[in-house]
């Protein structure tokens, strides 16, 4: 169909109109200044927008690449798989308690398929062999021989924690020069009101996933995060795989093992179990037995949880020390729920400074006489029964009265108990501070000035705290005229024989001293310097063991401590300072 002229004219007009619109400047171009003569015309903005889009796309790509790299790096800093522990292995461990400077090495063999485990302490000094179906054994030194004790079947105890409740920790730590991942478990011992927290952390090799260190720290958030318990197990060596069967019986096969000790091999198994998170039931059982035995009652659950933690740490220390095969042994006693600081505060208060010249009437002069091999005033009646100073730093009164009782016995042949309370109440003017400490020579000076000291019968028994002084001179016995200093081991022994029991000051700060239960005490950590002496006791004689001489010392920590209240302290190296500053009073 032919188009009309009108229509053709309309199409022509539309085309011309479009050309004019294209030739007209845009609103943006109208805002631009006129270009200088000869300058190129301004570019249109379409190209700029394209460039901006491309730059944006490139930036997004770069950010994405960095994000991928960062995520990859973060993945490298986060453990992805829980460690899996072997059931057949041999391992070398070191158990440490930093708070008491305890280090205990142990070598472990475990083979679940054989149902056997062996623990070797201190290079084989003590060995414990466990069998799930046969006899279990303990091989330990007894005096100067090695003995074997047999028991029944026992379950095995692994040296690795159960990780059921452990959570991964972001980041790596360097432990023993090894890059490690960490798995952590925080537990509340008494969730309802104690606020006592224990944090278990297992560090594993970031490459092999093998254990490197197991660390426990306990603290009480109510008490400001104060430290209560800490121990570390370092896994020094681990070989996975079967263990040769003869490893578990070759030594005991050559020994005559007896059943003299009931459940003898249990100790180390219990210790390892109680170090693990799932050992809380055993820990509670041990602590309840302790509180029942010693009549302990605590003010609230928080205090009970705190004491339980301290008790557990002390038990671990005691048992580890006993596995060293020392010449003396330790045991849980009434102080096992106390920290070392508390024990020192109770039994060895702030030291009273010793004068350079204690104004003694003289120094003991040696006679160089032949001495018997052993000497003990207890067998002769010159020593009264062991007492308990309680939570009062009154040890100085017990050393003083003990020496006075010995001199009175030598003069009258009568055993009389003199009053510690008399000195506690009345000798302040001489520089003594009752439950906050004192010195024997200051007590002697008071006795000299007041014409004697009353007996327990006349003045009253010991009350564990100072009271009003009610000294009655008419009741006083044992008039003292002066006192004598002694110095050195030889003079100590001769004076013990020729003079009588002696007041002695010693260092009693080592934990081994607090928990001493018997044997020949020779801990070189017990110092002997004059400024190290912080506890007064009574030397009552000496004895010999394997060619060495030991002083027989009466303490004032009750018969529940030591050998019914006594300790045998090595004279070699003047352990604990027994021979540093002994004294005795001179009677009229």
Secondary structure per residue as TSV (DSSP state, phi and psi in degrees):
chain	resnum	aa	ss	phi	psi
A	1	X	-	360.0	136.4
A	2	X	-	-76.7	143.0
A	3	X	-	-79.8	152.9
A	4	X	-	-80.9	156.0
A	5	X	H	-63.3	-36.1
A	6	X	H	-61.7	-42.6
A	7	X	H	-65.3	-38.3
A	8	X	H	-66.4	-40.3
A	9	X	H	-63.4	-36.4
A	10	X	H	-64.8	-42.1
A	11	X	H	-65.3	-38.8
A	12	X	H	-65.7	-42.4
A	13	X	H	-61.1	-40.0
A	14	X	H	-63.8	-39.9
A	15	X	H	-65.2	-43.6
A	16	X	H	-64.5	-37.3
A	17	X	H	-63.9	-39.7
A	18	X	H	-65.5	-39.4
A	19	X	H	-64.0	-38.5
A	20	X	H	-66.0	-39.8
A	21	X	H	-63.4	-38.9
A	22	X	H	-67.9	-32.9
A	23	X	H	-79.7	-17.4
A	24	X	S	-77.1	145.1
A	25	X	-	-70.2	150.6
A	26	X	-	-76.5	171.0
A	27	X	H	-62.9	-36.0
A	28	X	H	-67.3	-40.7
A	29	X	H	-69.1	-31.0
A	30	X	H	-68.5	-25.3
A	31	X	H	-80.2	-16.7
A	32	X	S	-76.9	146.2
A	33	X	-	-69.5	158.5
A	34	X	-	-67.0	136.0
A	35	X	-	-68.5	149.4
A	36	X	-	-63.6	159.6
A	37	X	T	-62.5	130.5
A	38	X	T	85.7	-8.7
A	39	X	-	-78.3	150.2
A	40	X	-	-67.3	151.5
A	41	X	-	-65.2	149.6
A	42	X	-	-65.6	145.1
A	43	X	-	-77.7	152.0
A	44	X	-	-76.7	153.7
A	45	X	T	-76.5	-7.3
A	46	X	H	-59.8	-40.0
A	47	X	H	-67.1	-37.8
A	48	X	H	-62.7	-43.1
A	49	X	H	-62.0	-37.6
A	50	X	H	-63.6	-43.4
A	51	X	H	-62.1	-42.3
A	52	X	H	-61.2	-41.3
A	53	X	H	-62.0	-43.9
A	54	X	H	-64.7	-41.0
A	55	X	H	-61.5	-43.7
A	56	X	H	-60.2	-43.4
A	57	X	H	-62.9	-41.3
A	58	X	H	-62.9	-42.3
A	59	X	H	-61.0	-43.0
A	60	X	H	-60.7	-42.3
A	61	X	H	-63.4	-43.8
A	62	X	H	-62.7	-46.3
A	63	X	H	-59.6	-41.1
A	64	X	H	-62.0	-41.0
A	65	X	H	-63.7	-44.6
A	66	X	H	-63.6	-37.8
A	67	X	H	-63.0	-42.1
A	68	X	H	-63.4	-42.6
A	69	X	H	-63.1	-43.9
A	70	X	H	-63.5	-43.8
A	71	X	H	-61.0	-39.7
A	72	X	H	-63.9	-42.0
A	73	X	H	-66.1	-40.7
A	74	X	H	-63.6	-36.2
A	75	X	H	-62.2	-34.0
A	76	X	H	-70.6	-17.9
A	77	X	T	-100.9	11.7
A	78	X	S	-133.4	124.1
A	79	X	-	-65.7	133.5
A	80	X	-	-104.9	-16.0
A	81	X	S	-140.6	131.3
A	82	X	-	-66.4	144.0
A	83	X	-	-62.9	147.1
A	84	X	-	-116.3	123.2
A	85	X	-	-94.2	146.3
A	86	X	-	-75.6	161.1
A	87	X	S	-107.1	-5.9
A	88	X	E	-132.6	120.2
A	89	X	E	-170.2	165.8
A	90	X	E	-128.0	145.4
A	91	X	E	-150.4	149.7
A	92	X	E	-111.3	125.4
A	93	X	E	-122.8	158.7
A	94	X	E	-130.4	120.6
A	95	X	E	-97.9	129.5
A	96	X	E	-131.7	141.1
A	97	X	E	-122.4	95.0
A	98	X	G	-57.3	-32.5
A	99	X	G	-63.2	-31.3
A	100	X	G	-118.1	16.1
A	101	X	T	55.3	39.0
A	102	X	E	-95.3	131.1
A	103	X	E	-130.0	122.1
A	104	X	E	-127.5	109.0
A	105	X	E	-84.0	143.2
A	106	X	E	-147.5	139.2
A	107	X	E	-110.0	134.7
A	108	X	E	-123.5	134.5
A	109	X	E	-121.1	131.0
A	110	X	E	-137.9	133.1
A	111	X	E	-142.6	102.0
A	112	X	T	-66.1	-32.1
A	113	X	T	-64.7	-34.4
A	114	X	T	-85.7	-12.6
A	115	X	T	65.8	41.2
A	116	X	E	-138.4	152.5
A	117	X	E	-151.0	142.5
A	118	X	E	-132.0	134.1
A	119	X	E	-117.3	123.4
A	120	X	E	-116.9	120.1
A	121	X	E	-105.3	143.1
A	122	X	G	49.8	52.5
A	123	X	G	69.1	26.1
A	124	X	G	94.1	7.2
A	125	X	T	-57.0	-40.3
A	126	X	E	-130.5	137.0
A	127	X	E	-130.0	139.7
A	128	X	E	-127.6	125.0
A	129	X	E	-119.9	125.6
A	130	X	E	-117.4	137.7
A	131	X	E	-130.3	136.4
A	132	X	S	-78.3	-20.2
A	133	X	S	-122.4	-18.8
A	134	X	S	-116.5	-159.1
A	135	X	-	-74.3	149.0
A	136	X	E	-110.6	155.1
A	137	X	E	-137.0	152.0
A	138	X	E	-127.6	123.7
A	139	X	E	-115.8	112.8
A	140	X	E	-140.7	157.9
A	141	X	E	-76.2	136.6
A	142	X	E	-128.0	107.8
A	143	X	T	59.1	-100.3
A	144	X	T	-119.7	15.7
A	145	X	E	-133.6	167.1
A	146	X	E	-105.5	127.6
A	147	X	E	-121.0	156.2
A	148	X	E	-119.6	129.0
A	149	X	E	-118.8	137.1
A	150	X	E	-108.4	149.6
A	151	X	E	-140.4	-174.6
A	152	X	-	-86.6	-173.1
A	153	X	-	-60.8	147.1
A	154	X	-	-142.6	150.6
A	155	X	-	-76.3	162.0
A	156	X	-	-90.7	155.6
A	157	X	-	-129.9	113.1
A	158	X	-	-73.7	157.6
A	159	X	S	-95.4	3.9
A	160	X	S	-110.4	146.2
A	161	X	-	-76.0	154.0
A	162	X	-	-77.0	120.3
A	163	X	-	-93.6	17.3
A	164	X	T	-55.2	-37.7
A	165	X	T	-104.9	7.7
A	166	X	-	-83.0	144.3
A	167	X	E	-119.3	146.6
A	168	X	E	-68.9	150.8
A	169	X	E	-116.6	132.2
A	170	X	E	-70.2	141.5
A	171	X	E	96.8	167.5
A	172	X	E	-113.9	153.1
A	173	X	E	-125.3	151.0
A	174	X	E	-102.4	110.2
A	175	X	E	-118.5	122.0
A	176	X	T	51.9	40.9
A	177	X	T	67.1	23.9
A	178	X	E	-122.4	131.0
A	179	X	E	-70.8	124.7
A	180	X	E	-129.4	146.0
A	181	X	E	-89.6	159.1
A	182	X	E	-124.9	145.0
A	183	X	E	-124.0	131.1
A	184	X	E	-127.8	146.9
A	185	X	E	-138.4	116.4
A	186	X	E	-100.2	129.4
A	187	X	E	-133.2	141.0
A	188	X	E	-95.6	124.0
A	189	X	T	-68.5	-39.4
A	190	X	T	-132.0	87.3
A	191	X	T	-58.2	-27.3
A	192	X	T	-72.1	-45.1
A	193	X	T	-147.3	1.7
A	194	X	T	-86.7	-28.1
A	195	X	-	59.6	20.2
A	196	X	E	-85.3	123.6
A	197	X	E	-117.5	142.1
A	198	X	E	-124.2	133.9
A	199	X	E	-114.3	116.4
A	200	X	E	-99.6	131.2
A	201	X	E	-131.5	126.0
A	202	X	E	-107.6	123.7
A	203	X	E	-101.5	130.0
A	204	X	E	-123.7	150.6
A	205	X	E	-59.0	125.0
A	206	X	T	-65.4	-18.8
A	207	X	T	-94.8	-47.7
A	208	X	T	-98.8	-16.3
A	209	X	-	69.1	16.8
A	210	X	-	-83.5	149.2
A	211	X	E	-66.9	141.2
A	212	X	E	-117.4	-43.3
A	213	X	E	-153.8	141.8
A	214	X	E	-119.0	124.3
A	215	X	E	-129.4	130.8
A	216	X	E	-123.5	133.4
A	217	X	E	-132.0	127.6
A	218	X	E	-112.4	144.6
A	219	X	E	-156.1	165.1
A	220	X	E	-115.5	114.6
A	221	X	T	-70.3	-25.1
A	222	X	T	-67.3	-34.8
A	223	X	T	-92.5	25.1
A	224	X	T	79.0	24.7
A	225	X	S	77.5	22.5
A	226	X	E	-63.3	141.3
A	227	X	E	-69.9	135.9
A	228	X	E	-121.8	-34.3
A	229	X	E	-157.0	137.8
A	230	X	E	-154.8	135.5
A	231	X	E	-150.8	158.1
A	232	X	E	-134.1	135.5
A	233	X	E	-117.4	114.4
A	234	X	E	-96.4	127.2
A	235	X	E	-92.2	95.9
A	236	X	E	-77.9	-29.9
A	237	X	E	-154.5	139.8
A	238	X	E	-145.7	123.0
A	239	X	E	-119.6	120.9
A	240	X	E	-89.4	141.1
A	241	X	S	136.3	172.1
A	242	X	-	-59.3	153.4
A	243	X	-	-111.2	136.9
A	244	X	-	-58.5	129.0
A	245	X	G	-55.5	-35.7
A	246	X	G	-65.6	-17.7
A	247	X	G	-55.7	-31.0
A	248	X	G	-93.3	-1.8
A	249	X	T	-145.5	-6.5
A	250	X	T	-61.2	-35.2
A	251	X	T	-76.8	-44.5
A	252	X	G	-72.3	-20.3
A	253	X	G	-62.9	-25.2
A	254	X	G	-98.0	5.0
A	255	X	S	-117.8	158.0
A	256	X	-	-95.3	94.6
A	257	X	-	-88.6	133.4
A	258	X	B	-113.1	168.2
A	259	X	-	-106.8	33.9
A	260	X	-	-67.8	-30.3
A	261	X	S	-108.3	120.9
A	262	X	T	-73.7	129.0
A	263	X	T	53.7	32.7
A	264	X	T	-54.9	-43.4
A	265	X	T	-78.5	1.8
A	266	X	H	-69.0	-32.9
A	267	X	H	-45.9	-60.1
A	268	X	H	-60.4	-35.9
A	269	X	H	-61.7	-44.7
A	270	X	H	-63.1	-39.7
A	271	X	H	-62.2	-47.0
A	272	X	H	-62.6	-43.2
A	273	X	H	-61.6	-41.2
A	274	X	H	-74.4	-12.3
A	275	X	H	-83.5	-12.2
A	276	X	S	-94.6	156.6
A	277	X	G	-58.0	-34.0
A	278	X	G	-85.7	11.4
A	279	X	G	-93.4	12.0
A	280	X	H	-66.3	-30.1
A	281	X	H	-66.1	-42.4
A	282	X	H	-66.6	-39.8
A	283	X	H	-61.2	-43.3
A	284	X	H	-63.5	-39.7
A	285	X	H	-62.2	-45.1
A	286	X	H	-64.2	-42.2
A	287	X	H	-68.2	-39.6
A	288	X	H	-63.0	-37.5
A	289	X	H	-64.8	-38.8
A	290	X	H	-65.1	-48.1
A	291	X	H	-63.4	-35.5
A	292	X	H	-68.8	-40.9
A	293	X	H	-67.4	-33.4
A	294	X	H	-111.4	10.4
A	295	X	T	61.9	37.1
A	296	X	-	-82.0	132.4
A	297	X	-	-133.8	132.7
A	298	X	-	-113.6	155.0
A	299	X	S	-67.5	-31.8
A	300	X	S	-159.4	176.9
A	301	X	H	-65.4	-33.1
A	302	X	H	-62.3	-47.6
A	303	X	H	-66.0	-37.4
A	304	X	H	-62.1	-42.5
A	305	X	H	-64.8	-39.1
A	306	X	H	-64.0	-45.2
A	307	X	H	-66.6	-34.5
A	308	X	H	-62.7	-41.0
A	309	X	H	-65.7	-43.9
A	310	X	H	-62.1	-43.7
A	311	X	H	-59.0	-45.5
A	312	X	H	-61.2	-42.1
A	313	X	H	-64.0	-41.8
A	314	X	H	-66.5	-38.3
A	315	X	H	-63.1	-43.0
A	316	X	H	-61.2	-41.7
A	317	X	H	-63.4	-48.1
A	318	X	H	-59.4	-48.8
A	319	X	H	-65.6	-40.1
A	320	X	H	-65.5	-40.7
A	321	X	H	-63.7	-39.5
A	322	X	H	-66.3	-24.7
A	323	X	T	-78.9	-4.2
A	324	X	T	-76.3	-12.9
A	325	X	-	71.7	40.7
A	326	X	-	-76.6	171.3
A	327	X	S	-80.0	-4.3
A	328	X	E	-134.4	166.1
A	329	X	E	-127.3	157.1
A	330	X	E	-115.6	160.5
A	331	X	-	-155.1	156.5
A	332	X	-	-64.7	131.8
A	333	X	-	-134.2	-167.0
A	334	X	T	-66.2	-11.1
A	335	X	T	-95.6	4.5
A	336	X	T	-69.4	-11.0
A	337	X	T	-104.0	18.2
A	338	X	S	-114.7	146.9
A	339	X	-	-78.4	160.5
A	340	X	H	-55.9	-37.0
A	341	X	H	-63.9	-39.9
A	342	X	H	-68.5	-40.1
A	343	X	H	-63.3	-41.7
A	344	X	H	-65.8	-38.7
A	345	X	H	-66.0	-38.1
A	346	X	H	-73.7	-47.6
A	347	X	H	-103.3	-22.5
A	348	X	S	-134.9	82.3
A	349	X	-	-67.4	-178.0
A	350	X	S	-50.1	129.2
A	351	X	-	-61.2	135.0
A	352	X	-	-86.8	124.7
A	353	X	-	-65.0	129.7
A	354	X	-	-79.5	138.8
A	355	X	-	-75.3	148.4
A	356	X	S	-61.3	-32.9
A	357	X	-	-125.6	111.7
A	358	X	-	-86.8	9.9
A	359	X	-	62.6	31.6
A	360	X	-	-66.1	154.7
A	361	X	S	-74.4	-12.4
A	362	X	E	172.0	179.3
A	363	X	E	-116.4	137.2
A	364	X	-	-58.8	130.1
A	365	X	-	-101.5	125.9
A	366	X	-	-66.6	139.4
A	367	X	-	-101.7	-11.6
A	368	X	-	53.3	43.2
A	369	X	-	-86.8	158.3
A	370	X	-	-70.1	132.8
A	371	X	-	-111.7	148.4
A	372	X	-	-66.7	159.8
A	373	X	S	-63.4	-32.8
A	374	X	-	-138.8	154.8
A	375	X	E	-152.3	137.5
A	376	X	E	-151.4	112.7
A	377	X	G	-72.0	-15.4
A	378	X	G	-63.5	-39.6
A	379	X	G	-71.5	-14.4
A	380	X	G	-101.2	-8.2
A	381	X	T	96.8	9.2
A	382	X	-	-89.9	8.5
A	383	X	-	-133.0	132.7
A	384	X	-	-83.3	176.4
A	385	X	-	-69.4	159.2
A	386	X	-	-70.5	136.5
A	387	X	-	-116.2	176.0
A	388	X	B	-125.3	116.0
A	389	X	-	-74.0	-11.6
A	390	X	-	66.3	-155.2
A	391	X	S	-90.1	50.6
A	392	X	S	-134.9	130.9
A	393	X	B	-79.2	59.1
A	394	X	-	-107.4	20.1
A	395	X	H	-54.5	-33.5
A	396	X	H	-59.9	-30.2
A	397	X	H	-71.3	-31.1
A	398	X	H	-76.2	-38.9
A	399	X	H	-64.0	-42.6
A	400	X	H	-64.2	-51.4
A	401	X	H	-67.4	-31.9
A	402	X	H	-63.5	-43.6
A	403	X	H	-66.3	-37.9
A	404	X	H	-66.4	-40.6
A	405	X	H	-62.1	-38.1
A	406	X	H	-64.8	-42.4
A	407	X	H	-68.0	-38.6
A	408	X	H	-63.7	-39.7
A	409	X	H	-63.1	-43.2
A	410	X	H	-64.7	-33.8
A	411	X	H	-79.8	-38.7
A	412	X	H	-114.1	-11.9
A	413	X	S	62.7	27.9
A	414	X	-	-119.9	137.0
A	415	X	-	-93.7	111.2
A	416	X	-	-125.9	135.7
A	417	X	-	-90.8	114.3
A	418	X	B	-85.7	159.5
A	419	X	-	-87.5	115.4
A	420	X	H	-68.8	-33.1
A	421	X	H	-64.4	-34.3
A	422	X	H	-57.5	-46.0
A	423	X	H	-70.6	-37.8
A	424	X	H	-62.2	-39.8
A	425	X	H	-80.6	-31.4
A	426	X	H	-115.6	-12.7
A	427	X	-	-99.0	24.6
A	428	X	G	-58.4	-41.5
A	429	X	G	-62.8	-18.8
A	430	X	G	-90.6	1.3
A	431	X	T	106.8	-1.4
A	432	X	-	-82.5	152.5
A	433	X	-	-124.7	37.1
A	434	X	T	52.6	-118.9
A	435	X	T	-74.8	-5.8
A	436	X	B	-101.4	20.6
A	437	X	-	105.4	160.2
A	438	X	-	-171.6	-175.5
A	439	X	-	-134.5	146.3
A	440	X	H	-62.4	-42.0
A	441	X	H	-68.8	-27.5
A	442	X	H	-70.8	-33.2
A	443	X	H	-69.2	-39.7
A	444	X	H	-58.9	-41.7
A	445	X	H	-62.0	-39.2
A	446	X	H	-64.3	-43.8
A	447	X	H	-62.3	-41.0
A	448	X	H	-60.8	-47.4
A	449	X	H	-68.4	-26.9
A	450	X	H	-107.9	10.1
A	451	X	T	75.9	22.7
A	452	X	-	132.2	-171.5
A	453	X	B	-137.4	142.5
A	454	X	-	-77.7	159.5
A	455	X	B	-87.0	168.6
A	456	X	H	-60.6	-36.1
A	457	X	H	-63.9	-37.3
A	458	X	H	-91.5	-40.0
A	459	X	H	-86.2	-35.1
A	460	X	-	124.9	158.1
A	461	X	-	-77.9	167.8
A	462	X	-	-67.5	135.3
A	463	X	-	-116.2	1.0
A	464	X	S	73.2	12.7
A	465	X	S	-166.8	154.7
A	466	X	-	-75.8	152.9
A	467	X	-	-134.9	-167.3
A	468	X	-	-70.9	138.6
A	469	X	-	-72.8	123.8
A	470	X	-	-129.3	41.3
A	471	X	-	-63.9	134.6
A	472	X	-	-121.7	108.7
A	473	X	G	-61.6	-26.9
A	474	X	G	-66.8	-20.5
A	475	X	G	-95.1	-4.5
A	476	X	-	-73.1	142.7
A	477	X	B	-119.6	175.0
A	478	X	-	57.7	71.1
A	479	X	-	-70.2	123.4
A	480	X	E	-102.4	134.5
A	481	X	E	-103.0	-28.2
A	482	X	E	-167.9	-175.3
A	483	X	E	-145.6	157.6
A	484	X	E	-125.2	139.0
A	485	X	E	-92.1	149.3
A	486	X	E	-129.3	144.6
A	487	X	-	-143.0	126.7
A	488	X	S	103.0	153.0
A	489	X	H	-67.1	-43.2
A	490	X	H	-62.4	-44.6
A	491	X	H	-65.5	-36.1
A	492	X	H	-58.6	-50.7
A	493	X	H	-65.1	-42.6
A	494	X	H	-65.2	-41.1
A	495	X	H	-66.4	-35.4
A	496	X	H	-59.3	-37.1
A	497	X	H	-79.3	-43.8
A	498	X	H	-91.2	-23.4
A	499	X	T	-107.1	-52.9
A	500	X	-	138.3	-171.1
A	501	X	-	-57.6	145.2
A	502	X	E	-123.0	139.9
A	503	X	E	-72.8	128.8
A	504	X	E	-131.5	137.4
A	505	X	E	-105.4	137.6
A	506	X	E	-137.2	168.7
A	507	X	-	-89.1	120.6
A	508	X	-	-121.2	27.4
A	509	X	-	-85.4	-25.7
A	510	X	S	-61.6	138.8
A	511	X	H	-55.8	-31.0
A	512	X	H	-63.2	-28.2
A	513	X	H	-73.4	-40.6
A	514	X	H	-59.8	-38.0
A	515	X	T	-105.7	15.2
A	516	X	E	-58.0	134.2
A	517	X	E	-126.6	-10.7
A	518	X	E	165.0	165.7
A	519	X	E	99.3	-165.0
A	520	X	E	-104.6	100.2
A	521	X	E	-77.1	120.7
A	522	X	-	-143.0	34.6
A	523	X	-	-70.2	113.6
A	524	X	T	-69.7	-10.6
A	525	X	T	-71.2	-12.1
A	526	X	S	-85.0	110.1
A	527	X	-	-84.7	169.2
A	528	X	-	-131.2	2.5
A	529	X	S	-68.3	154.7
A	530	X	G	-60.2	-32.6
A	531	X	G	-83.2	-4.9
A	532	X	G	-91.0	-12.2
A	533	X	-	-76.8	122.9
A	534	X	-	-138.6	9.6
A	535	X	E	-149.3	132.9
A	536	X	E	-101.5	133.3
A	537	X	E	-138.6	-171.1
A	538	X	E	-127.9	122.2
A	539	X	E	-85.6	125.2
A	540	X	E	-116.0	-1.6
A	541	X	E	163.8	-165.1
A	542	X	E	-149.2	159.5
A	543	X	E	-145.3	169.5
A	544	X	E	-122.5	149.6
A	545	X	E	-152.2	119.9
A	546	X	T	50.9	44.5
A	547	X	T	81.3	-1.2
A	548	X	E	-112.7	150.0
A	549	X	E	-102.2	139.8
A	550	X	E	-129.4	138.0
A	551	X	E	-82.6	134.3
A	552	X	E	-86.3	118.0
A	553	X	E	-122.2	130.0
A	554	X	E	-94.2	124.7
A	555	X	-	-101.3	175.8
A	556	X	S	-123.2	38.2
A	557	X	B	-111.4	26.0
A	558	X	-	79.7	168.9
A	559	X	T	-76.2	-7.4
A	560	X	T	-76.5	-11.1
A	561	X	S	-103.3	142.4
A	562	X	T	64.1	-149.1
A	563	X	B	-92.6	82.3
A	564	X	T	55.9	38.7
A	565	X	T	97.8	-1.2
A	566	X	E	-116.1	161.6
A	567	X	E	-142.0	144.6
A	568	X	E	-103.2	113.2
A	569	X	E	-109.2	130.7
A	570	X	E	-61.7	133.5
A	571	X	T	-83.4	-25.5
A	572	X	G	-62.8	132.7
A	573	X	G	67.1	10.8
A	574	X	G	48.6	51.4
A	575	X	G	-55.5	131.9
A	576	X	G	69.4	-0.6
A	577	X	G	77.4	26.3
A	578	X	T	-56.4	-38.5
A	579	X	T	-95.4	11.4
A	580	X	T	-77.6	-43.6
A	581	X	S	-148.5	53.4
A	582	X	E	-72.2	155.3
A	583	X	E	-143.7	163.8
A	584	X	E	-153.3	151.0
A	585	X	E	-86.1	155.0
A	586	X	E	-109.6	123.1
A	587	X	E	-89.2	152.2
A	588	X	-	-70.7	360.0
